[in-house]
């Protein structure tokens, strides 16, 4: 393991090998390090699957083109350092909070806000 560094404590060579936890319900299997991060590597064409869907207590860092199947639920602030690209034919951005004081604000802290459409018009339903 470790890209040729260190020693192999566990080697699995069968194409169907698994590491399986069969402890009692409510007792989680754990993979942890007390001194550094844990790195899971697969060939570039293979997926890493975390299941069942749930929460992770730490940061999950994914590099390169990363695909998440299903709905991405975020409970904190989401910061994007690149563009948000929506490829669905009729994409929708929805604000669904309840209450008389709920609102949606689109703003720019350093410049103008431009709304444009390739079809030549922007449809504003209510002002």
C-alpha positions as CSV (number, residue, x, y, z in Angstrom):
1,X,0.0,0.0,0.0
2,X,0.9,3.7,0.0
3,X,2.1,3.8,-3.5
4,X,5.1,1.5,-2.8
5,X,6.0,3.2,0.6
6,X,5.8,1.3,3.8
7,X,4.9,-2.3,4.3
8,X,1.7,-4.3,3.4
9,X,-0.1,-5.3,6.5
10,X,-3.0,-6.7,4.5
11,X,-2.9,-7.9,0.9
12,X,-6.0,-8.9,-1.1
13,X,-5.4,-10.5,-4.5
14,X,-8.7,-12.1,-5.4
15,X,-11.0,-10.0,-7.7
16,X,-13.8,-10.5,-5.2
17,X,-12.1,-9.8,-1.9
18,X,-14.0,-7.8,0.7
19,X,-13.2,-6.5,4.1
20,X,-16.4,-7.3,6.1
21,X,-17.5,-6.1,9.6
22,X,-19.9,-8.5,11.2
23,X,-20.2,-6.9,14.7
24,X,-23.4,-6.4,16.5
25,X,-25.9,-3.7,15.3
26,X,-24.9,-0.2,16.5
27,X,-21.2,-1.1,16.6
28,X,-19.6,0.7,13.6
29,X,-16.6,-0.7,11.7
30,X,-13.8,1.9,11.9
31,X,-10.9,2.7,9.7
32,X,-8.8,5.3,11.4
33,X,-5.3,6.7,11.8
34,X,-4.1,8.5,14.9
35,X,-1.2,10.2,13.1
36,X,-2.4,11.2,9.6
37,X,-5.1,11.3,7.0
38,X,-6.5,8.1,5.4
39,X,-6.1,7.8,1.7
40,X,-8.2,5.4,-0.4
41,X,-6.9,4.9,-3.9
42,X,-8.3,3.2,-6.9
43,X,-7.3,3.3,-10.6
44,X,-8.5,6.5,-12.3
45,X,-11.3,4.6,-14.0
46,X,-12.7,3.0,-10.9
47,X,-15.2,4.5,-8.4
48,X,-15.0,4.8,-4.6
49,X,-18.4,4.2,-3.1
50,X,-19.4,5.3,0.4
51,X,-22.5,3.6,1.6
52,X,-25.1,3.6,3.1
53,X,-25.8,7.2,2.4
54,X,-25.4,9.2,5.5
55,X,-23.2,11.7,7.1
56,X,-19.4,11.9,7.5
57,X,-18.0,13.6,10.5
58,X,-15.0,15.0,8.7
59,X,-14.2,16.7,5.5
60,X,-14.5,14.6,2.4
61,X,-12.0,15.9,-0.2
62,X,-12.5,14.9,-3.8
63,X,-10.2,16.0,-6.6
64,X,-10.6,16.2,-10.3
65,X,-13.9,15.6,-12.0
66,X,-16.1,14.1,-9.3
67,X,-19.5,12.7,-9.7
68,X,-22.0,12.3,-6.8
69,X,-25.0,10.1,-7.5
70,X,-28.3,11.3,-6.1
71,X,-29.1,14.5,-4.3
72,X,-26.3,16.5,-2.6
73,X,-27.6,17.8,0.7
74,X,-25.5,20.5,2.4
75,X,-26.3,21.9,5.8
76,X,-23.7,24.6,5.9
77,X,-22.6,27.4,3.6
78,X,-21.5,26.2,0.1
79,X,-18.6,28.0,-1.4
80,X,-17.8,27.4,-5.1
81,X,-14.5,28.6,-6.5
82,X,-15.6,28.0,-10.1
83,X,-18.8,28.4,-12.1
84,X,-22.0,26.5,-11.5
85,X,-22.9,24.7,-14.7
86,X,-26.4,23.3,-15.1
87,X,-26.8,20.9,-18.1
88,X,-30.4,19.9,-17.7
89,X,-32.6,21.1,-20.7
90,X,-34.9,23.0,-18.4
91,X,-32.9,23.7,-15.3
92,X,-34.5,25.2,-12.2
93,X,-33.1,27.1,-9.2
94,X,-35.7,26.9,-6.5
95,X,-36.0,28.7,-3.1
96,X,-38.4,26.8,-0.9
97,X,-38.3,28.3,2.6
98,X,-41.6,28.8,4.4
99,X,-42.7,32.1,6.1
100,X,-43.8,35.6,5.3
101,X,-40.3,37.0,5.7
102,X,-38.5,34.4,3.5
103,X,-36.8,35.7,0.4
104,X,-34.2,34.9,-2.2
105,X,-31.4,37.4,-2.9
106,X,-28.9,37.2,-5.8
107,X,-26.1,39.6,-5.3
108,X,-22.5,40.4,-6.2
109,X,-20.1,41.8,-3.6
110,X,-17.7,43.2,-6.2
111,X,-19.7,44.1,-9.4
112,X,-22.9,44.0,-11.4
113,X,-25.4,41.1,-11.5
114,X,-26.1,40.1,-15.1
115,X,-29.0,37.9,-16.2
116,X,-29.0,36.9,-19.8
117,X,-30.4,34.3,-22.1
118,X,-29.3,33.0,-25.5
119,X,-32.9,33.2,-26.8
120,X,-32.7,37.0,-26.6
121,X,-35.1,37.6,-23.7
122,X,-35.3,37.1,-19.9
123,X,-38.8,36.1,-18.7
124,X,-39.7,37.9,-15.4
125,X,-42.9,36.5,-14.1
126,X,-43.5,38.9,-11.2
127,X,-41.9,42.1,-10.0
